[in-house]
C-alpha cells in the first residue's frame, strides 16, 4: 500500500509541476454539499454520514497587476499583436503579486461519529508566489535616463513550495449554537525555493551611461537533492550537482524515492468554528495552514552582497580586439557576482489563510453568503471579498453563483455545480467562468470578459456518498 501511494504521489507531482494553475476556490467555500468543504474550515462537513473521495483536483492562477487585455497591442491592418510594455507599466501598482496554486487529493474520507464528524486525507499540494515592484519594468527603456534615476528592485520575492500532506480532522457540537473543529497536518517537503532577503537598487547617472548596482540578496533552496556547487577561480558558480545521485540519467528506485519523499518534514493545523445566531443567520471563522516545513536536510542558502559600478570602457583601446573587451567586462562582473552558500538548513512557513463568513438562510434550500478571505505572504495581507447565492434541492444537487473582489478587480464571477447520481457525486467549480462559455460558443461577450480578467480557478471531484440528507425542491418556492 505504501509503495502504491508513493507511485501515485510521484505521478501526481509531475502533473502538478506542469499545471498552470491562485488560491483555493472562492465559490467552493459556499458549496456545503461537496465532501472536501473542510479545507476551508474543519467544522464544515457535507450533509452525509460517510463519504469517500475518488478524485479531487484544483488549480488556479491570479495576478494583481495587469489583465490579459493589458498585455497586447493590436497592429493596424492585420491580425497580429505585440506585447505592450508601456501599457503593462501603466497598469502596475507600486507592489504587484502573481499567485499560482495546485492541489491533487490522493485519498480523502469522512464519517459521522455521534455528535461529531471525523475526516482524513492524503494530498499533494504546490504553490508559487511572485512579488515584483513597478520599478522592474522601468528597465524596458534601458538603463540610460536624462537625469539621475534610481530603480528600486527590493520588492522582488519568490516563494515556491511543493509537499505531501497527511491530514486528520475532527469537529463536534460544543453547544446548541457553537461548533468547534480542528485538523492536524503532517507535511513532507518535496521542493522549496524562497527569497529570504532582497535589497537591490540600480542607480543611473545623467553623465553618459554610468550606473551602480548594489545588492544584498539571500535565497534558499530545499529539495531531495544534496546540492553541491562548483566555483571557478573567480568565485563564480560554475555548476551544481546532486551529491546523493550517482547517475542522473539512470536513477535507482531508492534515489527517486529519496528525491520525492525527502526527510524534510513539518506540521500545520487548521482551526475553525461556527455560530448559529438563529434559524436565519449563521457565522463562521477559521485559520488554515498555520504551520511550517523545516528543510534541515539538503537545505541550502545562497547569499550575494556587493556593489557593481559601471563607468564605461575605452573602446579605442579594444577596437581591434573585441574578445579582450568581452573578457574585461566578464571579469568586472565576476568580481562582483561571487555568491556564497551554506547548508545549515532553514524553516519555511506556509501561506496562512483566514476565512470569515456569514450566511442568511432564506429558506431550507436557498441562502445568501458573504465571505472575507485573507492570505499572508511577503509580510502583506492579501484580501478578497466574495458574495454568493446558493441553491440546494433534491438529493445532493447544488448550484452556487458568486461574485468576488480580488486582485484589485471586481469582475470575478463564479459558478459551482454538484450533482449526486445514486451513490456517486460529481462537482465542478469555476471562479471566472467566462472561459467555459467561450469554449462552448466562442461568444464576443465571453471573449471580452476573458481579456479583462487577471485570475481563474478551477476545481472538480468525484466521491461516493452514503446517507445524504435530502432537501425538498418545494422549499425553493415557499
C-alpha positions, 0 to 999 in steps of 0.5 A, spaced: 500 500 500 505 504 501 509 503 495 502 504 491 501 511 494 508 513 493 507 511 485 501 515 485 504 521 489 510 521 484 505 521 478 501 526 481 507 531 482 509 531 475 502 533 473 502 538 478 509 541 476 506 542 469 499 545 471 498 552 470 494 553 475 491 562 485 488 560 491 483 555 493 476 556 490 472 562 492 465 559 490 467 552 493 467 555 500 459 556 499 458 549 496 456 545 503 454 539 499 461 537 496 465 532 501 472 536 501 468 543 504 473 542 510 479 545 507 476 551 508 474 550 515 474 543 519 467 544 522 464 544 515 462 537 513 457 535 507 450 533 509 452 525 509 454 520 514 460 517 510 463 519 504 469 517 500 473 521 495 475 518 488 478 524 485 479 531 487 483 536 483 484 544 483 488 549 480 488 556 479 492 562 477 491 570 479 495 576 478 494 583 481 497 587 476 495 587 469 489 583 465 490 579 459 487 585 455 493 589 458 498 585 455 497 586 447 497 591 442 493 590 436 497 592 429 493 596 424 491 592 418 492 585 420 491 580 425 497 580 429 499 583 436 505 585 440 506 585 447 505 592 450 510 594 455 508 601 456 501 599 457 503 593 462 507 599 466 501 603 466 497 598 469 502 596 475 501 598 482 507 600 486 507 592 489 504 587 484 503 579 486 502 573 481 499 567 485 499 560 482 496 554 486 495 546 485 492 541 489 491 533 487 487 529 493 490 522 493 485 519 498 480 523 502 474 520 507 469 522 512 464 519 517 459 521 522 461 519 529 455 521 534 455 528 535 461 529 531 464 528 524 471 525 523 475 526 516 482 524 513 486 525 507 492 524 503 494 530 498 499 533 494 499 540 494 504 546 490 504 553 490 508 559 487 508 566 489 511 572 485 512 579 488 515 584 483 515 592 484 513 597 478 520 599 478 522 592 474 519 594 468 522 601 468 528 597 465 524 596 458 527 603 456 534 601 458 538 603 463 540 610 460 535 616 463 536 624 462 537 625 469 539 621 475 534 615 476 534 610 481 530 603 480 528 600 486 528 592 485 527 590 493 520 588 492 522 582 488 520 575 492 519 568 490 516 563 494 515 556 491 513 550 495 511 543 493 509 537 499 505 531 501 500 532 506 497 527 511 491 530 514 486 528 520 480 532 522 475 532 527 469 537 529 463 536 534 457 540 537 460 544 543 453 547 544 446 548 541 449 554 537 457 553 537 461 548 533 468 547 534 473 543 529 480 542 528 485 538 523 492 536 524 497 536 518 503 532 517 507 535 511 513 532 507 517 537 503 518 535 496 521 542 493 522 549 496 525 555 493 524 562 497 527 569 497 529 570 504 532 577 503 532 582 497 535 589 497 537 591 490 537 598 487 540 600 480 542 607 480 543 611 473 547 617 472 545 623 467 553 623 465 553 618 459 551 611 461 554 610 468 550 606 473 551 602 480 548 596 482 548 594 489 545 588 492 544 584 498 540 578 496 539 571 500 535 565 497 534 558 499 533 552 496 530 545 499 529 539 495 531 531 495 537 533 492 544 534 496 546 540 492 553 541 491 556 547 487 562 548 483 566 555 483 571 557 478 577 561 480 573 567 480 568 565 485 563 564 480 558 558 480 560 554 475 555 548 476 551 544 481 550 537 482 546 532 486 551 529 491 546 523 493 545 521 485 550 517 482 547 517 475 542 522 473 540 519 467 539 512 470 536 513 477 535 507 482 528 506 485 531 508 492 534 515 489 527 517 486 524 515 492 529 519 496 528 525 491 520 525 492 519 523 499 525 527 502 526 527 510 524 534 510 518 534 514 513 539 518 506 540 521 500 545 520 493 545 523 487 548 521 482 551 526 475 553 525 468 554 528 461 556 527 455 560 530 448 559 529 445 566 531 438 563 529 434 559 524 436 565 519 443 567 520 449 563 521 457 565 522 463 562 521 471 563 522 477 559 521 485 559 520 488 554 515 495 552 514 498 555 520 504 551 520 511 550 517 516 545 513 523 545 516 528 543 510 534 541 515 536 536 510 539 538 503 537 545 505 541 550 502 542 558 502 545 562 497 547 569 499 550 575 494 552 582 497 556 587 493 556 593 489 557 593 481 559 600 478 559 601 471 563 607 468 564 605 461 570 602 457 575 605 452 573 602 446 579 605 442 583 601 446 579 594 444 577 596 437 581 591 434 580 586 439 573 585 441 574 578 445 579 582 450 573 587 451 568 581 452 573 578 457 574 585 461 567 586 462 566 578 464 571 579 469 568 586 472 562 582 473 565 576 476 568 580 481 562 582 483 557 576 482 561 571 487 555 568 491 556 564 497 552 558 500 551 554 506 547 548 508 545 549 515 538 548 513 532 553 514 524 553 516 519 555 511 512 557 513 506 556 509 501 561 506 496 562 512 489 563 510 483 566 514 476 565 512 470 569 515 463 568 513 456 569 514 450 566 511 442 568 511 438 562 510 432 564 506 429 558 506 431 550 507 434 550 500 436 557 498 441 562 502 445 568 501 453 568 503 458 573 504 465 571 505 472 575 507 478 571 505 485 573 507 492 570 505 499 572 508 505 572 504 511 577 503 509 580 510 502 583 506 495 581 507 492 579 501 484 580 501 478 578 497 471 579 498 466 574 495 458 574 495 454 568 493 447 565 492 446 558 493 441 553 491 440 546 494 434 541 492 433 534 491 438 529 493 445 532 493 444 537 487 447 544 488 448 550 484 452 556 487 453 563 483 458 568 486 461 574 485 468 576 488 473 582 489 480 580 488 486 582 485 484 589 485 478 587 480 471 586 481 469 582 475 470 575 478 464 571 477 463 564 479 459 558 478 459 551 482 455 545 480 454 538 484 450 533 482 449 526 486 447 520 481 445 514 486 451 513 490 456 517 486 457 525 486 460 529 481 462 537 482 465 542 478 467 549 480 469 555 476 471 562 479 471 566 472 467 562 468 467 566 462 472 561 459 467 555 459 462 559 455 467 561 450 469 554 449 462 552 448 460 558 443 466 562 442 461 568 444 464 576 443 461 577 450 465 571 453 471 573 449 471 580 452 470 578 459 476 573 458 481 579 456 479 583 462 480 578 467 487 577 471 485 570 475 481 563 474 480 557 478 478 551 477 476 545 481 472 538 480 471 531 484 468 525 484 466 521 491 461 516 493 456 518 498 452 514 503 446 517 507 445 524 504 440 528 507 435 530 502 432 537 501 425 538 498 425 542 491 418 545 494 422 549 499 425 553 493 418 556 492 415 557 499 
